[in-house]
Amino acid sequence: MAESVDVIIPAYNARNTIREALQSVFSQTVPVARVLVIDDGSTDGTADVVRHHFPQAEVMTIANSGPSNARNVGIEKATHEWIAFLDADDRWHPDKLRLQWGQAEPDVGLISTTWVRGSEFPAVPDQIPITSLGYRDLLQMNQFQTSTVLMRREIAQRLGGFDPAVDGAEDWDFWLRASRITGIRRLEWPLVQYRDMPTGYSKDVWRVYRTMLPMLDKHRQAPGLSLREFRTIETWHHLRFWVAFQLAHDSEHARLAWHNAWQRPLRPYVLPAVWRYLAPFLWQRFKRRTAIS
């Protein structure tokens, strides 16, 4: 059971949220083996809060170098069969690990869930739909929020952890590399509460776009995917960010994304990308907005 799980929590100036995150770990309906809090050079006493309120957690303080390096430190220190990631400003549903553990078959090395931005978790149904995901699915879109992922330690260590050379898209790159060597499943139910902070990385659309580009370059020669398939997906990413910049009234970056989509190597793939990816994406977005209103 989950007694073979080490939980890795990178934390930077997280004294206001770390207690809820840790409480959600220690409130799991199955116990975990170890909880590793990697204090990423905090200056607000985060480590002291953890030591005072959760002495059962192991705290390691390192020089500030970003969450992915902190996660890599945790991966190196982990000793049990599985590792689970949790950001210090997120929290888990009490049944998260138990439900994920039910998918831990020999050929499955990464199990995720979906997530919710609200303050409450919806009631969990008796049967949760399960989706199997492959490399192409993940290249089309980053499917996971890091706090949802349960992963075999051996695979994480074999991959060398998160790649700092693609900083900003290193989580996406990590899942892509994992998909080449192991089966991946996702529980289609929100078992993680994601705190969408106003100053968070995901709010900087230009930075997300800019850091995606070297990650795509890294995967351009991926085995098992034709150049035509890759180019179509690459073009789709430029187009979806063009839409995002337009919605943010960021005309300068919208023009750049549009230009990149129409550059000579990608020009033949614009129409396939529009019909295969952009049009369904916009239709789904329209339906969600209509349902909300």
C-alpha positions as CSV (number, residue, x, y, z in Angstrom):
1,M,0.0,0.0,0.0
2,A,1.0,3.7,0.2
3,E,3.5,2.8,3.0
4,S,5.9,2.6,0.1
5,V,5.4,6.3,-0.9
6,D,7.8,9.1,-0.2
7,V,6.2,12.5,-0.5
8,I,8.3,15.3,-1.9
9,I,7.3,18.9,-1.1
10,P,9.4,21.8,-2.4
11,A,8.8,24.9,-0.4
12,Y,9.9,28.5,-0.8
13,N,8.5,31.2,1.6
14,A,5.5,29.0,2.2
15,R,4.8,29.5,5.9
16,N,1.2,30.6,5.1
17,T,0.3,27.5,3.1
18,I,2.7,24.7,4.1
19,R,0.6,23.6,7.2
20,E,-2.5,22.9,5.0
21,A,-0.4,21.0,2.5
22,L,1.2,18.8,5.1
23,Q,-2.1,18.3,7.0
24,S,-3.5,16.9,3.7
25,V,-0.6,14.4,3.5
26,F,-0.9,13.2,7.1
27,S,-4.7,13.0,6.7
28,Q,-4.5,10.5,3.9
29,T,-6.6,7.4,4.4
30,V,-3.4,5.3,3.9
31,P,-0.2,6.3,5.6
32,V,2.9,7.3,3.7
33,A,6.5,6.2,4.4
34,R,8.3,9.5,4.5
35,V,7.5,13.2,3.9
36,L,10.5,15.2,2.5
37,V,10.1,18.9,2.7
38,I,12.9,20.6,0.6
39,D,13.1,24.2,1.9
40,D,14.4,26.1,-1.1
41,G,16.2,28.9,0.7
42,S,13.1,30.4,2.4
43,T,13.5,33.6,4.3
44,D,10.1,33.5,6.1
45,G,10.7,30.7,8.6
46,T,9.0,28.0,6.5
47,A,11.3,25.3,7.8
48,D,10.7,26.3,11.5
49,V,6.9,26.1,10.9
50,V,7.3,22.6,9.5
51,R,9.6,21.4,12.4
52,H,7.3,22.9,15.0
53,H,3.9,21.6,13.7
54,F,5.0,18.4,11.9
55,P,8.1,16.9,13.5
56,Q,7.4,13.7,11.7
57,A,8.3,15.4,8.4
58,E,12.0,15.5,7.3
59,V,13.2,19.0,6.4
60,M,16.2,19.7,4.3
61,T,17.2,23.4,3.6
62,I,19.1,24.1,0.3
63,A,20.2,27.3,-1.4
64,N,17.4,28.8,-3.4
65,S,17.4,27.3,-6.9
66,G,13.8,26.8,-7.9
67,P,11.2,24.1,-7.3
68,S,12.4,21.6,-9.9
69,N,15.9,21.5,-8.4
70,A,14.2,21.1,-5.0
71,R,12.2,18.2,-6.4
72,N,15.4,16.6,-7.8
73,V,16.9,16.8,-4.4
74,G,13.9,15.0,-3.0
75,I,14.1,12.4,-5.8
76,E,17.7,11.7,-4.9
77,K,16.9,11.3,-1.2
78,A,13.8,9.1,-1.7
79,T,14.2,5.5,-0.8
80,H,10.8,3.8,-1.2
81,E,9.2,2.4,-4.3
82,W,7.0,5.3,-5.2
83,I,7.3,9.1,-4.9
84,A,4.4,11.7,-4.9
85,F,4.9,15.4,-5.5
86,L,3.0,18.1,-3.7
87,D,3.6,21.8,-4.0
88,A,3.6,23.7,-0.7
89,D,0.5,25.8,-1.6
90,D,-1.6,22.9,-2.8
91,R,-3.5,20.2,-0.9
92,W,-4.7,16.6,-1.5
93,H,-8.1,15.0,-1.1
94,P,-7.8,12.5,1.8
95,D,-8.4,9.5,-0.6
96,K,-5.9,10.7,-3.2
97,L,-3.2,8.1,-2.6
98,R,-5.5,5.3,-1.9
99,L,-7.4,5.8,-5.2
100,Q,-4.2,6.2,-7.2
101,W,-2.7,3.1,-5.6
102,G,-5.6,1.1,-7.1
103,Q,-4.0,1.7,-10.5
104,A,-0.5,0.7,-9.5
105,E,0.0,-2.2,-11.9
106,P,3.4,-3.5,-13.0
107,D,3.4,-1.8,-16.4
108,V,2.2,1.6,-14.9
109,G,4.8,3.9,-13.6
110,L,3.0,7.3,-13.4
111,I,-0.5,7.8,-12.1
112,S,-2.1,11.3,-11.9
113,T,-5.5,12.8,-11.2
114,T,-7.2,16.0,-12.2
115,W,-7.4,19.0,-10.0
116,V,-9.8,21.7,-8.8
117,R,-9.2,25.4,-8.2
118,G,-12.1,25.8,-5.7
119,S,-11.9,25.5,-2.0
120,E,-13.9,22.3,-1.8
121,F,-13.5,18.9,-3.4
122,P,-16.5,17.5,-5.2
123,A,-17.9,14.2,-3.8
124,V,-15.9,11.2,-5.2
125,P,-18.1,8.8,-7.2
126,D,-18.0,5.0,-6.6
127,Q,-16.4,4.5,-10.0
128,I,-13.8,7.0,-11.3
129,P,-13.1,7.0,-15.1
130,I,-9.5,6.1,-15.9
131,T,-7.6,7.3,-19.0
132,S,-4.4,5.9,-20.4
133,L,-2.1,8.5,-21.9
134,G,0.8,8.2,-24.3
135,Y,3.6,10.4,-25.6
136,R,1.4,12.0,-28.3
137,D,-1.3,12.9,-25.8
138,L,1.2,14.6,-23.6
139,L,2.9,16.4,-26.5
140,Q,-0.4,17.8,-27.6
141,M,-0.9,19.4,-24.1
142,N,0.7,19.2,-20.7
143,Q,-1.9,17.0,-19.0
144,F,-0.7,17.1,-15.4
145,Q,-0.4,19.5,-12.5
146,T,2.7,18.4,-10.6
147,S,0.9,17.9,-7.3
148,T,-1.3,15.2,-8.9
149,V,1.5,12.9,-9.9
150,L,2.4,9.6,-8.2
151,M,5.5,8.0,-9.8
152,R,7.8,5.0,-9.4
153,R,11.0,6.2,-7.9
154,E,13.1,4.0,-10.1
155,I,11.7,5.7,-13.2
156,A,12.2,9.2,-11.8
157,Q,15.8,8.4,-10.9
158,R,16.4,6.7,-14.2
159,L,15.3,9.8,-16.1
160,G,17.6,12.0,-14.0
161,G,14.7,14.0,-12.6
162,F,13.6,17.4,-14.0
163,D,15.8,18.9,-16.7
164,P,17.0,22.4,-15.8
165,A,17.9,23.0,-19.4
166,V,14.2,23.5,-20.2
167,D,13.4,25.5,-17.1
168,G,9.8,26.6,-17.1
169,A,8.6,23.5,-19.1
170,E,10.6,21.0,-17.2
171,D,7.6,19.3,-15.7
172,W,6.0,18.8,-19.1
173,D,9.3,17.5,-20.4
174,F,9.6,15.1,-17.5
175,W,6.1,13.5,-18.1
176,L,6.9,13.2,-21.8
177,R,10.2,11.4,-21.2
178,A,8.4,9.1,-18.7
179,S,5.8,8.2,-21.2
180,R,8.4,6.6,-23.4
181,I,9.4,4.0,-20.9
182,T,6.3,3.4,-18.8
183,G,2.5,3.3,-18.9
184,I,0.6,6.4,-17.6
185,R,-2.9,6.6,-16.2
186,R,-5.0,9.4,-15.0
187,L,-8.0,9.3,-12.6
188,E,-10.5,11.6,-14.2
189,W,-11.5,13.2,-10.9
190,P,-10.1,16.2,-9.0
191,L,-8.2,14.9,-6.0
192,V,-5.9,17.9,-5.7
193,Q,-6.7,21.5,-4.8
194,Y,-4.6,23.8,-6.8
195,R,-4.1,27.3,-5.5
196,D,-4.1,29.6,-8.5
197,M,-1.9,32.4,-7.0
198,P,-2.2,35.8,-8.8
199,T,1.6,36.0,-9.0
200,G,2.1,32.4,-10.0
201,Y,4.1,31.2,-12.9
202,S,1.1,30.1,-14.9
203,K,-0.2,33.7,-14.9
204,D,2.8,34.9,-17.0
205,V,1.6,33.7,-20.4
206,W,4.6,35.1,-22.3
207,R,7.0,33.2,-20.0
208,V,5.1,30.0,-20.4
209,Y,5.2,30.4,-24.2
210,R,8.9,31.4,-24.3
211,T,10.0,28.4,-22.1
212,M,7.9,26.0,-24.1
213,L,10.0,26.6,-27.3
214,P,13.3,24.9,-26.2
215,M,11.3,22.0,-24.8
216,L,9.7,21.4,-28.2
217,D,13.1,21.7,-29.8
218,K,14.3,18.9,-27.4
219,H,11.5,16.6,-28.5
220,R,11.6,17.4,-32.2
221,Q,13.3,14.1,-33.1
222,A,11.2,11.9,-30.8
223,P,10.9,8.3,-31.9
224,G,7.5,7.0,-32.9
225,L,6.2,10.3,-34.1
226,S,6.4,11.4,-37.7
227,L,7.8,14.8,-38.6
228,R,4.4,15.8,-40.0
229,E,2.7,14.8,-36.7
230,F,5.2,16.8,-34.7
231,R,5.1,19.8,-36.9
232,T,1.3,19.9,-36.8
233,I,1.3,19.8,-32.9
234,E,4.1,22.4,-32.8
235,T,2.0,24.7,-35.0
236,W,-1.0,24.1,-32.7
237,H,1.0,25.3,-29.7
238,H,1.8,28.6,-31.5
239,L,-1.8,29.0,-32.4
240,R,-3.2,28.3,-29.0
241,F,-0.8,30.9,-27.5
242,W,-1.8,33.3,-30.2
243,V,-5.4,33.0,-28.9
244,A,-4.2,33.3,-25.3
245,F,-2.3,36.5,-26.1
246,Q,-5.3,37.9,-28.0
247,L,-7.6,37.3,-25.0
248,A,-5.0,39.0,-22.7
249,H,-5.0,42.0,-25.2
250,D,-1.2,41.4,-25.6
251,S,-1.0,42.3,-29.3
252,E,2.8,42.3,-29.4
253,H,3.2,38.7,-28.3
254,A,0.1,37.7,-30.3
255,R,1.8,38.9,-33.4
256,L,5.0,37.0,-32.6
257,A,3.1,33.7,-31.9
258,W,1.1,34.2,-35.2
259,H,4.4,34.8,-37.1
260,N,6.0,31.7,-35.6
261,A,3.0,29.6,-36.7
262,W,3.3,30.9,-40.2
263,Q,7.1,30.6,-40.6
264,R,8.3,28.6,-43.6
265,P,8.8,25.2,-41.9
266,L,5.4,25.3,-40.3
267,R,3.3,27.0,-43.0
268,P,2.0,23.7,-44.5
269,Y,0.8,22.5,-41.1
270,V,-1.3,25.6,-40.2
271,L,-4.6,24.3,-41.6
272,P,-4.2,20.8,-40.2
273,A,-3.4,22.3,-36.8
274,V,-6.5,24.5,-37.0
275,W,-8.9,21.7,-37.9
276,R,-7.4,19.0,-35.7
277,Y,-6.6,21.0,-32.6
278,L,-7.5,24.7,-32.6
279,A,-11.1,24.5,-33.8
280,P,-12.1,21.7,-31.2
281,F,-10.2,23.7,-28.5
282,L,-12.2,26.9,-29.2
283,W,-15.5,24.9,-29.4
284,Q,-14.9,23.3,-26.0
285,R,-14.0,26.7,-24.6
286,F,-17.2,28.2,-26.0
287,K,-19.3,25.4,-24.6
288,R,-17.8,25.9,-21.1
289,R,-18.3,29.6,-21.2
290,T,-21.9,29.1,-22.4
291,A,-22.6,26.6,-19.6
292,I,-21.2,29.0,-16.9
293,S,-23.2,31.9,-18.1
